[in-house]
């Protein structure tokens, strides 16, 4: 009987220092950025390219914009200063323009987070305008499909479609609303796009300000669905509504809209574990 072997993952090894850490363990924002970078490199690796340089069928430079990102089984609080941990990455094409990747974060041989990502190649239809982002028309992919990932990739694509189909939920009348103007030095990436990890940081800002937390909660699951981008100078309006269903969890849904025209640019679903305030050490 024949079996399909999983492809060999790309493995990165790290030592936790201040860039990787926050007050509650491994920084989720750092993790998203690192997995995004690894996703980009893995696409190039899967196509036999030395550098992640991609162009569409017409020769235009294109970038991989995320459409869906999900973190599960998160126990990031377990990572402490000087801990060594690893991230194992697998990547799978899902058509001409989309790529799926999965990243397993391990500490001392145990999984402390799983990150799944789905990207689409995009370009600007109008130079200098992030509001003109369109899907790129690509030549046939050079990457070889990996049988061990095909089912997971297809399930994730379908999950993204289901999220988009349900995007027009009723207005959140009792939601906390906040306004944030992204900073070009910190929130935009080298392609001059609002970086996908900045959406996570804006939701955390809205949570901290709107829910009046006294100490940070620990991430358990996060799902980010992306619909669009915005130009430098535009603002983001975030509506955050708590969900009382998950017992014992801090759970909320956030809708992020572009200030200039009210367009929905992202929807974020968050699950965290509240923690008790740490006892101060006796003097």
Secondary structure, DSSP 4 states (H G I P E B T S, - for coil): ---PPPPPPEEEEEE--TTTEETTEE-HHHHHHHHHHHHHHHHHHHTT-SS--EE-TTS-EEEEEEEEEEEES--GGG--TT-EEEEEEEEEE-SSSEEEEEEEEEETTEEEEEEEEEEEEEEESSTT-GGGEEE---PPP-SPP-HHHHHHHHHHHHHHHHHHHT--PPP-TT-EEEEE---TTTTB-TTSSB-HHHHHHHHHHHHHHHTT-SSPPEEEEEEEEE-----TT--EEEEEEE---STTEEEEEEEEEETTT--EEEEEEEEEE--PPPPPPP-
